[in-house]
């Protein structure tokens, strides 16, 4: 595709031969764009941004100064294999954010969805899979192979251990170290992240019906206090669940987990 004639590229920016720059893109001063990069329509790189590797950035995404997007993984097992970073539409990637490409051990692709906000200093490691409408507050560190589903908020200075999953609609408080899977719509907080209830504020903001919120509260209580193991309690919940939100939570628990779960205290 090359460089679209409508793209606005500062004279001090370097765009290597082979890069694809879409219509109405804006490339600010002192940016460096590698030969395998593809920028979709109306992507804006403010200034001093490096985009390298086999990286795709979706339309209307804005990247702020001193971010490094698409560099090789911080993984000593990486041996130069062809891997990718795919970023969706309308993301806001703030200052000093780093996002790495994938590895052979993680499916070769790091993927970021649409409409995310990645605040200053965040890191998204190799093979992470991040959904839509995700917010990472300043200096969040997402380790390799982490899965973050849609509508998740991660508080500032938090760390996510490799291979964990964060379910849809969950919220992680600031300064939390999360080392196990987090249930959908859950609230986690504390220095060593503990499951501390439901993300009721988030559920209400998204207009979830009161009946579904009540069903989630009852399900959480059953998971916390019922008979049998955590998995057994979840299985029984799934057999009787009328709420799609409870069924979603049960499906998450019954799915494959590499790190186990944060469970109600």
Buried (B, 14 or more C-beta within 10 A) or exposed (E): EEBBEEBEBEEEBEBEEEBBBBBBBBBBBBBBBBEBBBBBBBBBBBBBBBBBBBBBBBBBBBBBBBBBBBBBBEBEEBEEEEBBBBBBBBBBBBBBBBBBBBBBBBBBBBBBBBBBBBBBBBBBBBBBBBBBBBBBBBBBBBBBBBBBBBBBBBBBBBBBBBBBBBBBBBBBBBBBBBBBBBBBBBBBBBEEBBBBBBBBEBBEEEEBEEEBBEBBEBBBEBBBEBEEEBEEBBBBBBEEBEBEBBBBBBBBBEEEBEBEBBBBE
